Amino acid sequence: MTTLQRGEQMGKTKVAVTIDAMAIIKIDRLVERRVFANRSQAIQEALYEKIERIEQRRLAEECAKLDPAEELQLAEEGMTEEIERWPEY
């Protein structure tokens, strides 16, 4: 699966979605103020931001499962082994 970073270009697909009227009013106001070029850009940016937040939350949840003391011990073990193998200068 190829993943693209935000801003990278890939073909676009047109989709039909139902959005409540208040959200459209708010989007239109942002477009009128030239925050976004059009509705599509506003909605696309909102989707990207939401997806990024979900991904960051998942990462934070996984990191919270780690035991800091155990991670430190593993890191120090690795450093000790690496230092012993480094050549003298």
C-alpha positions in Angstrom: 0.0 0.0 0.0 1.4 3.4 -1.0 1.0 6.2 1.5 1.2 9.8 0.6 2.0 12.6 2.9 -0.3 15.6 3.2 0.1 17.9 0.2 1.4 15.2 -2.2 -0.6 15.0 -5.3 -2.6 11.9 -6.3 -5.6 11.6 -8.5 -8.8 13.0 -7.0 -12.1 11.1 -6.7 -15.4 12.8 -6.6 -17.8 11.6 -3.9 -21.2 12.6 -2.9 -21.7 13.2 0.9 -24.6 14.6 2.9 -23.5 17.4 5.2 -25.8 19.3 7.6 -26.8 22.8 6.6 -25.0 24.5 9.5 -21.7 23.0 8.5 -22.2 24.2 4.9 -23.0 27.7 6.1 -19.8 27.7 8.2 -17.7 26.3 5.3 -19.2 28.9 2.9 -18.3 31.7 5.3 -14.7 30.4 5.4 -14.7 30.4 1.6 -16.1 33.9 1.4 -13.3 35.1 3.8 -10.8 33.3 1.4 -9.6 31.0 4.1 -10.2 28.2 1.6 -10.4 28.5 -2.2 -13.7 26.4 -2.3 -15.8 24.0 -0.4 -13.8 21.0 -1.6 -10.6 22.4 -0.2 -12.2 23.2 3.1 -13.7 19.7 3.5 -10.5 18.0 2.3 -8.4 20.0 4.8 -10.8 19.2 7.6 -10.6 15.5 6.8 -6.8 15.5 6.7 -6.7 17.2 10.1 -9.1 14.7 11.6 -7.3 11.7 10.2 -4.0 13.1 11.6 -5.5 13.6 15.1 -6.8 10.0 15.0 -3.4 8.7 14.0 -1.6 10.8 16.7 -4.1 9.6 19.3 -3.4 5.9 18.4 0.3 6.6 18.6 -0.1 8.2 22.0 -2.2 5.3 23.3 0.4 2.8 22.2 3.2 4.9 23.8 1.2 5.0 27.0 1.3 1.2 27.2 5.1 1.3 27.4 6.9 1.0 30.8 9.4 3.9 30.9 11.7 2.0 33.3 11.8 -1.0 31.0 12.3 1.1 27.9 15.2 2.9 29.6 16.8 -0.4 30.6 16.5 -1.7 27.0 18.0 1.5 25.7 20.9 1.3 28.1 21.5 -2.3 27.3 21.7 -1.5 23.6 24.0 1.4 24.2 26.4 -0.7 26.3 26.7 -3.3 23.6 27.2 -0.7 20.9 29.9 1.1 22.8 31.8 -2.1 23.3 31.9 -2.7 19.6 32.9 0.8 18.5 36.5 1.1 17.3 39.1 3.2 19.1 40.0 6.4 17.4 
